[in-house]
């Protein structure tokens, strides 16, 4: 596969994310390169080639793998969705930690005020008995749609969709969502 300056420029634009062209130029100047905002603009438009030493510094400054700078459009899209999955997974882990911490704090608080609560606060509003799995199951029930269509796509022979469908089947081995508790 041959990657031209225009493709590298498109990837550069995508990889810099929320950083402005001026900010990238400043970061590169701090590494000893004589860059301006116009340099970044020229590279992004494919009008100026990116030298190898510059490319190495750029990926370090942007915190991105070198491969992403030279990826073709298909690879770039797949890589972007892989990063999104990774970021979503980290956010989900953080949310689980916050949920468990909140439940623990609720339990600790509840034991000190138990006899002084109104009816709506009995049992911590149900949260003390709610697990992460309960929350996920409720989400699936609410947002998944018709279970007969769950995880089913038009091309049942596509290996990537098969892998995705297998994860759905692990969650719902009978093909139906569990009854709400």
Secondary structure as UniProt FT lines:
FT   HELIX           5..16
FT   TURN            17..18
FT   HELIX           21..30
FT   TURN            31..32
FT   HELIX           37..44
FT   TURN            45..46
FT   HELIX           52..62
FT   HELIX           66..70
FT   HELIX           73..113
FT   HELIX           114..116
FT   HELIX           119..129
FT   HELIX           132..143
FT   TURN            147..151
FT   TURN            156..157
FT   HELIX           159..171
FT   TURN            172..174
//
